[in-house]
Amino acid sequence: MADKPGNPTLYDVAQAAGVSLATASRSLNGSERKVNQAYKDRVLAAAEALGYTPNLSAQAVAKGASNTVALLVSDIADPYFSSIAAGVVRAAAAQRLSVTMAATDRDPDREIELVRVMRGQRPQIIVLAGSRFVDDPKRAALVAELSAFARSGGRVVIISQKELPFDTVLVDNRAGAAALAGELLGLGYHRFGILAGPENLLTARDRSEAFIGRLAEAGLTPQTIVHGGFTRNDGYEAMNSLVGASGIEKLDVVFAVNDVMAIGAMTALRERGISVPSQVAVVGFDDIPSAQDAYPALTTVHVPLEAAGERSIELALSAPTGKPRVAEVASTVVLRASSPRR
């Protein structure tokens, strides 16, 4: 078969296979309408010989949706979100769906822009994984974009707090943080510092507030609280700020509201010659894979992140009930070498 210059079209495939355009289309796009197997074999052979690839955008328009899941995460470099993504990809693959992913960088305007772009690609499902914000002025605009997508037949699932009127996989940040504080009290810790993350991020706020609330039940208050960003480098800088402001000798444990911050904090302490945990213990939250490999191994709160990703696809593909549903994933404290008994 002679090579055809340029990008081959569906018409070229049909002509080469000696079938109608409709038969070629049904053979290649997974149509539920049956095609004679001999014709289908001819079409597939012709498509391979010509190097034809289907126009997925055109197929999405014709079908009303593509076989894709659009996943939006806050930070693509954060192991928290890569773990969620692994669960989403695994569950989507089991349903023969592919996943596209983009990062919002915790920018509400960027998030809305990406939702708008994703809607244009006609995915079956949009999953938003990432904390919501305190008093978010962009909330109404985001809800409007997602609602328009849902009205067109798409499914929306949120992985975070129950702040938006869509199906939600809820991470119980408050219960996990309170349980961690209780475990540390039981181990003999009494002088607490907190690297509390951004004040306007609900995940950070919920974790720090619940931790502080459990200390209050024991008649204690944190010695110092430092707010900042939510990344490894932010944890590093926050710990340096904490040491410079109050001196680490006033503390026997520091709680960072996520693991990457805790790992950055331990690096800052190590560079200052401060030993973890003999001089001060450090604990985190999330139980990302590298928490076990940190030195010393990091005490944290385990969140089943991959399971949360899988659950989001299960929710999206299950029959709707007419009102938003909540699927909660439980968190559990994991004690490791970074917080020995005092």
FITI-788899 format. One record per residue: y, z, x of N, C-alpha, C in turn; residue in three letters. Coordinates in steps of 0.001 Angstrom, whole numbers, plus 500000, padded with zeros to 6 digits. Layout:
# residues N
n_v/n_w/n_u/ca_v/ca_w/ca_u/c_v/c_w/c_u/code
Y/Z/X/Y/Z/X/Y/Z/X/Ala
...
This chain:
# residues 342
n_v/n_w/n_u/ca_v/ca_w/ca_u/c_v/c_w/c_u/code
498799/500000/500860/500000/500000/500000/501236/500000/500885/Met
502134/499063/500680/503313/498940/501533/504265/500097/501303/Ala
504883/500540/502383/505881/501607/502256/507098/501081/501527/Asp
507671/501907/500669/508866/501530/499931/510045/502242/500559/Lys
511115/501519/500920/512255/502179/501564/512940/503147/500606/Pro
513591/504148/501162/514318/505114/500343/513390/506143/499738/Gly
513960/507024/498909/513163/508051/498255/512428/507458/497063/Asn
511096/507565/497023/510361/507006/495890/510677/507756/494610/Pro
510680/507030/493511/510965/507607/492201/509700/507685/491381/Thr
509798/508367/490247/508665/508441/489333/508283/507042/488850/Leu
509271/506176/488655/508992/504797/488252/508148/504089/489308/Tyr
508451/504326/490593/507674/503725/491679/506220/504183/491627/Asp
506012/505466/491367/504657/506009/491286/503907/505375/490120/Val
504572/505315/488956/503921/504724/487782/503540/503273/488038/Ala
504453/502527/488674/504191/501120/488957/503027/500970/489931/Gln
503001/501816/490961/501929/501727/491949/500583/502108/491353/Ala
500585/503047/490419/499332/503494/489804/498904/502608/488644/Ala
499800/501738/488179/499480/500870/487053/499392/501607/485740/Gly
500269/502625/485567/500289/503390/484323/501716/503425/483795/Val
501871/503930/482581/503205/504048/482000/503971/505182/482675/Ser
505286/505147/482513/506135/506201/483066/505764/507559/482470/Leu
505474/507583/481164/505115/508831/480497/503820/509405/481061/Ala
502835/508537/481313/501563/509005/481868/501759/509559/483270/Thr
502574/508888/484080/502853/509385/485427/503524/510749/485370/Ala
504490/510890/484462/505198/512156/484330/504258/513285/483931/Ser
503408/513024/482916/502489/514069/482454/501474/514443/483524/Arg
501082/513484/484340/500100/513750/485400/500659/514643/486488/Ser
501976/514568/486710/502586/515258/487840/503293/516563/487483/Leu
503695/516724/486217/504537/517884/485902/503809/519003/485186/Asn
502467/518920/485119/501720/520002/484505/501839/520045/483006/Gly
502079/518910/482374/502213/518854/480925/500933/519321/480245/Ser
501106/519974/479088/499944/520429/478324/499243/519269/477626/Glu
499911/518137/477489/499287/516961/476881/498282/516383/477858/Arg
497051/516152/477379/495973/515711/478255/496192/514275/478702/Lys
495807/514034/479969/495890/512703/480544/494488/512307/480994/Val
494105/511063/480716/492826/510563/481191/492681/510850/482686/Asn
491543/511452/483074/491379/511896/484457/491469/510742/485452/Gln
490969/509576/485068/491040/508429/485972/492488/508029/486210/Ala
493290/508031/485150/494706/507717/485299/495398/508775/486170/Tyr
495070/510050/485907/495700/511129/486660/495385/510999/488150/Lys
494116/510678/488466/493731/510520/489859/494515/509396/490522/Asp
494714/508301/489776/495476/507167/490318/496932/507560/490575/Arg
497489/508321/489638/498885/508753/489790/499034/509672/491000/Val
498120/510638/491141/498201/511564/492263/498036/510843/493600/Leu
497136/509858/493633/496930/509086/494857/498171/508265/495193/Ala
498776/507674/494178/499980/506879/494407/501135/507749/494876/Ala
501266/508932/494263/502338/509850/494655/502186/510281/496107/Ala
500951/510560/496522/500707/510969/497904/500994/509825/498869/Glu
500558/508628/498500/500762/507474/499376/502243/507155/499546/Ala
503011/507325/498482/504439/507009/498535/505276/508159/499102/Leu
504672/509343/499202/505446/510506/499644/506393/510987/498567/Gly
505976/510855/497309/506831/511234/496186/506813/512751/495984/Tyr
507979/513342/495757/508085/514738/495348/508875/514795/494051/Thr
508449/515614/493103/509121/515651/491809/510520/516225/491887/Pro
511374/515791/491000/512732/516316/490878/512667/517579/490029/Asn
512653/518738/490704/512466/519997/489983/513624/520302/489051/Leu
514831/519917/489454/515991/520165/488584/515868/519379/487286/Ser
515438/518122/487409/515265/517311/486204/514160/517882/485330/Ala
513074/518342/485959/511999/518944/485173/512481/520191/484452/Gln
513306/520997/485124/513816/522210/484488/514651/521882/483265/Ala
515474/520834/483375/516282/520419/482232/515383/519959/481085/Val
514366/519179/481420/513479/518653/480383/512690/519765/479699/Ala
512224/520736/480492/511401/521813/479933/512240/522953/479362/Lys
513508/523051/479760/514343/524177/479362/514328/525289/480385/Gly
513400/525252/481346/513334/526259/482405/512430/525753/483509/Ala
512665/526247/484721/511799/525910/485843/510746/527003/485998/Ser
509784/526765/486875/508745/527769/487131/509182/528710/488245/Asn
510385/529268/488105/510929/530111/489157/511429/531447/488620/Thr
511469/532391/489534/512088/533694/489308/513268/533785/490259/Val
514431/534125/489750/515619/534323/490583/515755/535818/490846/Ala
515679/536199/492112/515775/537603/492507/517074/537822/493266/Leu
517905/538717/492767/519156/539074/493435/519035/540494/493965/Leu
519252/540662/495267/519190/541975/495896/520533/542292/496524/Val
520747/543567/496823/522030/543966/497401/522149/543600/498863/Ser
521060/543786/499607/521118/543599/501064/519774/543061/501529/Asp
519734/541813/501939/518471/541170/502294/517857/541750/503562/Ile
518673/542414/504399/518172/543001/505643/517624/544408/505445/Ala
517856/545013/504300/517430/546385/504044/515945/546395/503672/Asp
515106/547169/504372/513674/547221/504045/513399/547672/502612/Pro
514293/548420/502021/514155/548808/500614/514007/547567/499744/Tyr
514888/546591/499958/514872/545397/499117/513780/544416/499528/Phe
513427/544384/500804/512327/543503/501204/511011/543996/500606/Ser
510862/545299/500455/509660/545839/499818/509618/545482/498338/Ser
510756/545613/497667/510814/545187/496260/510502/543705/496148/Ile
511090/542906/497039/510863/541459/497013/509395/541127/497192/Ala
508693/541866/498068/507262/541617/498269/506493/541792/496966/Ala
506844/542825/496206/506183/543036/494924/506503/541951/493912/Gly
507769/541529/493875/508168/540450/492967/507417/539161/493298/Val
507378/538822/494590/506713/537577/495018/505228/537626/494681/Val
504580/538753/494932/503144/538856/494662/502840/538708/493167/Arg
503620/539398/492336/503380/539317/490897/503722/537930/490357/Ala
504780/537315/490885/505155/535971/490442/504093/534955/490846/Ala
503571/535077/492068/502548/534133/492537/501302/534199/491664/Ala
500965/535390/491184/499800/535532/490313/499975/534770/489007/Ala
501238/534518/488630/501546/533765/487410/501965/532331/487735/Gln
501735/531895/488982/502073/530552/489435/503578/530274/489313/Arg
504354/531300/489620/505806/531176/489646/506284/531314/491094/Leu
507326/530607/491444/507932/530759/492762/509186/531621/492635/Ser
509641/532165/493764/510770/533087/493765/511871/532555/494675/Val
513089/532528/494160/514271/532274/494980/515048/533584/495082/Thr
515666/533816/496221/516327/535106/496436/517705/534907/497036/Met
518639/535760/496627/519989/535747/497183/520474/537187/497273/Ala
521455/537427/498154/521987/538773/498377/523415/538871/497866/Ala
523711/539955/497161/525039/540178/496594/525965/540934/497552/Thr
525406/541553/498589/526181/542383/499523/526953/543487/498796/Asp
526399/543935/497697/527007/544991/496872/528436/544640/496459/Arg
528667/543372/496240/529978/542871/495817/529851/542417/494358/Asp
530461/543131/493397/530316/542769/491986/530753/541341/491672/Pro
531811/540854/492316/532243/539476/492086/531192/538484/492581/Asp
530641/538763/493740/529591/537909/494289/528359/537926/493397/Arg
528027/539082/492850/526877/539203/491968/527038/538306/490738/Glu
528208/538342/490124/528459/537499/488950/528393/536026/489317/Ile
528975/535686/490457/528942/534292/490914/527503/533812/491103/Glu
526669/534648/491706/525285/534261/491947/524498/534152/490641/Leu
524733/535046/489707/524072/534933/488402/524428/533610/487739/Val
525702/533235/487833/526154/531967/487250/525440/530774/487919/Arg
525343/530829/489246/524649/529759/489967/523180/529723/489582/Val
522532/530879/489526/521115/530945/489163/520880/530415/487753/Met
521771/530731/486842/521626/530212/485476/521585/528692/485471/Arg
522402/528066/486323/522430/526618/486403/521123/526035/486906/Gly
520328/526825/487628/519041/526363/488136/517913/526575/487130/Gln
518235/527182/486005/517311/527384/484888/516007/528081/485274/Arg
516086/529256/485896/514849/530011/486156/514292/530564/484847/Pro
513037/530961/484868/512483/531651/483704/512972/533088/483635/Gln
513158/533687/484812/513440/535118/484897/514541/535357/485936/Ile
515449/536263/485631/516388/536779/486624/516114/538267/486802/Ile
515876/538672/488044/515681/540086/488382/516841/540526/489258/Val
517542/541568/488846/518625/542153/489640/518133/543474/490212/Leu
518017/543546/491534/517563/544764/492199/518716/545326/493015/Ala
519174/546491/492634/520283/547092/493371/521035/548068/492498/Gly
521613/549065/493144/522322/550106/492415/523510/549540/491647/Ser
523783/550147/490523/525010/549856/489792/526125/550737/490361/Arg
527325/550535/489856/528492/551217/490398/529118/552143/489361/Phe
529768/553182/489843/530495/554105/488968/531710/553377/488401/Val
531856/553414/487070/533018/552809/486398/533263/551378/486874/Asp
532222/550565/486850/532296/549188/487358/533180/548331/486451/Asp
534317/547829/486939/535197/547006/486098/534611/545633/485805/Pro
533570/545227/486541/532956/543917/486350/531732/543979/485442/Lys
531438/545150/484907/530224/545303/484110/530190/544349/482917/Arg
531285/544277/482165/531308/543444/480957/531085/541972/481295/Ala
531678/541520/482383/531517/540116/482781/530082/539827/483183/Ala
529448/540757/483890/528058/540577/484283/527147/540561/483064/Leu
527366/541492/482149/526557/541536/480926/526704/540237/480142/Val
527910/539691/480091/528135/538434/479366/527333/537295/479982/Ala
527330/537203/481312/526568/536149/481988/525069/536301/481729/Glu
524570/537510/481882/523142/537739/481688/522732/537563/480232/Leu
523601/537956/479304/523297/537793/477881/523231/536319/477501/Ser
524112/535518/478061/524078/534078/477802/522766/533483/478296/Ala
522315/533937/479461/521030/533477/479986/519890/533886/479058/Phe
519926/535125/478579/518874/535605/477686/518863/534838/476363/Ala
520040/534514/475856/520101/533759/474590/519502/532365/474742/Arg
519526/531832/475947/518969/530491/476173/517456/530536/476382/Ser
516869/531720/476293/515423/531854/476435/514980/532495/477729/Gly
515904/532798/478639/515551/533445/479891/515302/534926/479700/Gly
514617/535508/480669/514350/536943/480632/515078/537630/481786/Arg
515608/538809/481518/516381/539569/482503/515728/540924/482702/Val
515558/541331/483956/515060/542670/484269/515934/543249/485384/Val
516296/544515/485228/517090/545239/486208/516189/546243/486923/Ile
516315/546344/488239/515622/547403/488978/516702/548316/489542/Ile
516929/549444/488879/517916/550437/489327/518091/551464/488228/Ser
519344/551771/487893/519636/552711/486822/519642/551980/485468/Gln
519553/552765/484402/519622/552196/483058/521088/552107/482654/Lys
521795/551168/483263/523221/551015/483030/523557/549721/482303/Glu
522610/548802/482201/522848/547506/481569/521861/547331/480411/Leu
522244/546602/479353/521421/546510/478135/520278/545498/478256/Pro
519444/545667/479281/518301/544788/479502/517107/545628/479924/Phe
515917/545024/479882/514742/545728/480376/515014/546229/481791/Asp
514577/547452/482070/514908/548083/483347/513689/548769/483944/Thr
513479/548543/485235/512545/549356/486014/513385/550456/486647/Val
513165/551673/486207/514017/552800/486568/513417/553590/487723/Leu
514169/553711/488799/513787/554569/489915/514383/555948/489667/Val
513524/556963/489598/514006/558309/489250/514574/558993/490488/Asp
515805/558617/490841/516445/559150/492038/516720/560644/491931/Asn
517134/561089/490768/517503/562498/490618/516301/563429/490779/Arg
515204/563106/490134/514020/563967/490241/513513/564014/491677/Ala
513528/562868/492352/513058/562829/493732/513922/563654/494667/Gly
515245/563559/494508/516147/564311/495373/516037/565815/495119/Ala
515921/566197/493858/515772/567617/493538/514465/568167/494103/Ala
513401/567378/494003/512112/567819/494545/512177/567967/496061/Ala
512874/567054/496731/513015/567144/498186/513761/568413/498578/Leu
514857/568711/497883/515606/569933/498176/514725/571165/497978/Ala
513925/571160/496916/513034/572288/496668/512000/572474/497770/Gly
511448/571371/498267/510467/571455/499349/511107/572018/500622/Glu
512324/571578/500924/513005/572058/502125/513328/573547/502015/Leu
513726/573987/500851/513960/575415/500641/512674/576200/500889/Leu
511569/575657/500385/510282/576315/500586/509849/576366/502039/Gly
510343/575419/502853/510026/575399/504283/510936/576305/505101/Leu
511921/576924/504433/512781/577881/505118/514143/577363/505537/Gly
514557/576198/505036/515872/575656/505385/516941/576242/504461/Tyr
518106/576542/505050/519182/577155/504255/520563/576563/504539/His
520708/575879/505653/522022/575350/506033/521949/573821/506032/Arg
522549/573218/505021/522343/571798/504735/523593/570968/504994/Phe
523404/569827/505603/524424/568790/505656/523922/567577/504892/Gly
524837/566811/504334/524441/565640/503535/525240/564421/503983/Ile
524538/563355/504304/525151/562042/504489/525010/561329/503153/Leu
526101/561349/502368/526014/561065/500937/526236/559612/500557/Ala
526535/558723/501519/526717/557321/501170/528003/557068/500404/Gly
528136/555886/499801/529369/555529/499086/529537/556352/497803/Pro
530745/556817/497565/531005/557640/496383/530887/556864/495083/Glu
531071/555521/495127/531045/554744/493890/529694/554106/493616/Asn
528679/554374/494450/527357/553788/494268/526477/554787/493527/Leu
525953/554396/492356/525224/555337/491510/523980/555892/492192/Leu
523261/555066/492936/522068/555563/493622/522429/556688/494568/Thr
523463/556487/495376/523899/557516/496322/524384/558758/495583/Ala
525161/558548/494534/525689/559692/493781/524563/560490/493132/Arg
523622/559795/492484/522537/560492/491794/521703/561319/492767/Asp
521423/560749/493932/520598/561461/494907/521320/562675/495474/Arg
522573/562501/495839/523298/563630/496421/523569/564712/495378/Ser
523946/564322/494165/524227/565318/493124/522989/566128/492770/Glu
521840/565452/492642/520616/566175/492283/520182/567106/493407/Ala
520352/566669/494635/520015/567514/495789/520902/568762/495808/Phe
522200/568555/495630/523145/569671/495605/522855/570602/494434/Ile
522498/570015/493275/522183/570830/492104/520997/571748/492332/Gly
519975/571246/493038/518804/572096/493315/519172/573204/494294/Arg
520033/572912/495255/520487/573968/496163/521258/575039/495398/Leu
522074/574604/494443/522870/575555/493653/521970/576514/492883/Ala
520827/576017/492410/519884/576894/491706/519386/578011/492614/Glu
519377/577747/493927/518951/578760/494893/520140/579553/495437/Ala
521322/579326/494877/522507/580044/495317/523110/579526/496609/Gly
522826/578265/496945/523319/577685/498194/524233/576502/497924/Leu
525115/576225/498864/525933/575017/498836/525827/574344/500200/Thr
525971/573007/500252/525916/572332/501547/527044/572800/502465/Pro
526748/572869/503758/527776/573224/504737/528802/572107/504892/Gln
528321/570869/504786/529217/569718/504956/528627/568500/504263/Thr
529507/567637/503724/529115/566389/503066/529973/565282/503648/Ile
529333/564209/504098/530051/563072/504666/529729/561834/503841/Val
530765/561187/503316/530587/559928/502584/530823/558750/503531/His
530206/557638/503220/530363/556435/504038/529595/555291/503418/Gly
529119/554369/504256/528353/553239/503761/526895/553601/503554/Gly
526073/552557/503343/524691/552767/502904/523694/552119/503858/Phe
524121/551733/505072/523260/551030/506004/522869/551923/507178/Thr
522024/551387/508051/521616/552125/509242/522832/552466/510096/Arg
523702/551496/510325/524896/551744/511135/525813/552760/510483/Asn
525882/552743/509147/526702/553732/508434/526142/555137/508630/Asp
524808/555258/508632/524199/556563/508890/524501/557055/510289/Gly
524475/556142/511235/524810/556459/512628/526242/556986/512725/Tyr
527176/556260/512123/528588/556657/512172/528828/557959/511409/Glu
528149/558106/510250/528338/559323/509455/527846/560555/510211/Ala
526729/560405/510921/526229/561541/511689/527176/561895/512831/Met
527693/560895/513492/528680/561176/514546/529901/561884/513977/Asn
530324/561467/512777/531463/562111/512129/531135/563562/511774/Ser
529929/563759/511267/529518/565116/510886/529494/566042/512102/Leu
528899/565577/513197/528815/566404/514406/530209/566703/514947/Val
531069/565685/514934/532411/565880/515456/533257/566795/514599/Gly
533018/566786/513280/533854/567571/512373/533446/569040/512317/Ala
532146/569313/512306/531725/570690/512053/530794/571266/513105/Ser
530232/570415/513951/529289/570922/514931/527912/571072/514318/Gly
526918/570546/514980/525575/570554/514411/524966/571945/514404/Ile
525525/572861/515180/524961/574204/515253/525066/574951/513926/Glu
525929/574484/513036/526064/575129/511729/524970/574708/510757/Lys
524154/573735/511134/523174/573163/510219/521755/573346/510736/Leu
520804/573418/509801/519413/573325/510243/518699/572112/509649/Asp
519354/571363/508749/518761/570133/508225/519869/569232/507689/Val
519688/567910/507867/520609/566911/507322/519828/565990/506395/Val
520329/565839/505181/519741/564922/504195/520587/563664/504140/Phe
519979/562519/504487/520623/561215/504315/520064/560586/503052/Ala
520921/559990/502226/520488/559556/500903/519668/558268/500909/Val
519440/557662/502081/518380/556667/502192/517812/556690/503606/Asn
516657/556070/503771/515950/556154/505055/516663/555431/506186/Asp
517256/554273/505896/517910/553551/506997/519085/554355/507537/Val
519797/555067/506670/520851/555961/507137/520261/557090/507971/Met
519137/557648/507522/518504/558749/508248/518079/558301/509649/Ala
517540/557086/509757/517109/556573/511061/518314/556355/511970/Ile
519412/555833/511426/520644/555711/512201/521167/557065/512630/Gly
521052/558053/511741/521516/559405/512062/520715/560015/513206/Ala
519402/559796/513207/518565/560342/514280/518919/559708/515628/Met
519253/558425/515608/519675/557764/516841/520969/558388/517366/Thr
521916/558654/516475/523176/559275/516889/522936/560642/517515/Ala
522043/561418/516909/521734/562742/517453/521065/562627/518817/Leu
520124/561695/518920/519417/561517/520189/520382/561135/521315/Arg
521350/560266/521026/522327/559861/522034/523219/561026/522476/Glu
523390/561997/521595/524208/563172/521928/523375/564279/522577/Arg
522095/564008/522795/521238/565010/523398/520821/566109/522452/Gly
520914/565861/521144/520538/566851/520131/519123/566542/519662/Ile
518242/567480/519769/516833/567260/519487/516520/567373/517992/Ser
515768/566368/517501/515227/566394/516135/513710/566534/516253/Val
513113/567568/515657/513701/568520/514718/513988/569906/515298/Pro
513832/570109/516612/513930/571477/517131/515317/572066/516936/Ser
516377/571238/517061/517728/571741/516827/518204/571495/515393/Gln
517860/570380/514851/518215/570079/513462/517180/569112/512891/Val
516770/569348/511659/515847/568452/510966/516644/567345/510285/Ala
515992/566205/510061/516605/565082/509343/515610/564569/508311/Val
516096/564327/507092/515233/563803/506029/515956/562649/505333/Val
515181/561782/504689/515757/560615/504028/515249/560439/502609/Gly
515261/559194/502156/514841/558877/500783/514455/557396/500754/Phe
513326/557074/500155/512793/555725/499864/511405/555530/500439/Asp
511134/556084/501633/509871/555877/502326/509644/554401/502640/Asp
510635/553804/503305/510475/552432/503777/509389/552425/504857/Ile
508760/551275/505142/507647/551250/506105/507978/551867/507457/Pro
509195/551672/507966/509543/552184/509287/509745/553695/509310/Ser
509747/554356/508156/509908/555812/508134/508753/556497/508860/Ala
507560/555941/508754/506402/556523/509430/506452/556295/510940/Gln
507132/555229/511357/507170/554859/512768/508368/555445/513506/Asp
509309/556023/512765/510440/556678/513425/509925/557844/514267/Ala
510743/558269/515250/510333/559428/516049/511408/560503/515986/Tyr
511048/561670/515447/509766/561984/514798/509632/561287/513443/Pro
508390/561190/512952/508147/560566/511656/509002/561247/510589/Ala
509576/560436/509713/510646/560904/508822/510117/561487/507517/Leu
510518/562721/507241/510319/563287/505902/511220/562547/504930/Thr
510671/562215/503755/511423/561371/502837/510878/561518/501423/Thr
511413/560736/500513/510906/560660/499144/510311/559272/498956/Val
509027/559229/498651/508354/557941/498494/508688/557332/497136/His
509215/556109/497177/509444/555320/495965/508509/554114/496048/Val
507664/553871/495045/506736/552741/495092/507485/551420/494882/Pro
508126/550949/495931/509055/549824/495826/508343/548517/495474/Leu
507210/548252/496114/506484/547027/495787/505995/547073/494343/Glu
505544/548249/493908/505110/548397/492518/506271/548172/491556/Ala
507477/548604/491948/508655/548366/491106/508912/546873/490966/Ala
508777/546127/492077/508937/544677/492006/507906/544030/491105/Gly
506652/544452/491241/505594/543914/490388/505857/544227/488923/Glu
506299/545449/488667/506540/545874/487272/507642/545041/486637/Arg
508627/544615/487423/509718/543815/486862/509191/542492/486296/Ser
508232/541869/486980/507663/540616/486489/506784/540862/485270/Ile
506041/541956/485288/505226/542301/484124/506102/542498/482886/Glu
507210/543205/483052/508129/543402/481928/508682/542079/481423/Leu
509088/541232/482364/509712/539960/481991/508754/539063/481220/Ala
507482/539109/481557/506512/538203/480940/505824/538798/479721/Leu
506063/540075/479444/505468/540689/478262/506280/540352/477020/Ser
505641/540512/475869/506303/540162/474608/507519/541050/474385/Ala
508681/540473/474051/509881/541291/473812/509725/542166/472580/Pro
510409/543295/472588/510327/544236/471469/511590/544248/470626/Thr
512603/543495/471044/513855/543470/470298/514876/544468/470805/Gly
514486/545331/471722/515440/546257/472322/515044/546485/473785/Lys
516005/546845/474620/515703/547022/476038/514658/548112/476268/Pro
513732/547834/477174/512689/548786/477514/512940/549367/478903/Arg
512384/550543/479137/512503/551195/480437/511109/551503/480956/Val
510822/551036/482166/509572/551371/482850/509937/552211/484067/Ala
509561/553471/484065/509962/554376/485135/508926/554390/486241/Glu
509389/554361/487494/508491/554533/488637/508773/555897/489245/Val
507729/556689/489377/507888/558070/489832/508034/558120/491349/Ala
508756/559112/491828/508933/559325/493261/508251/560624/493670/Ser
507802/560678/494914/507102/561859/495412/507598/562196/496821/Thr
507679/563471/497123/508126/563920/498441/507009/563727/499454/Val
507352/563211/500630/506397/563062/501732/506935/563850/502920/Val
506252/564936/503266/506678/565781/504391/506076/565245/505691/Leu
506954/565058/506683/506488/564586/507991/507125/565437/509091/Arg
506982/564979/510332/507344/565799/511490/508829/566080/511638/Ala
509696/565298/510970/511150/565491/511145/511655/566749/510450/Ser
510801/567442/509670/511240/568682/508991/510129/569713/508996/Ser
509800/570279/510157/508763/571301/510216/509213/572595/509549/Pro
508262/573464/509292/508603/574769/508710/509486/575567/509663/Arg
510541/576176/509109/511442/577010/509926/510950/578454/509984/Arg
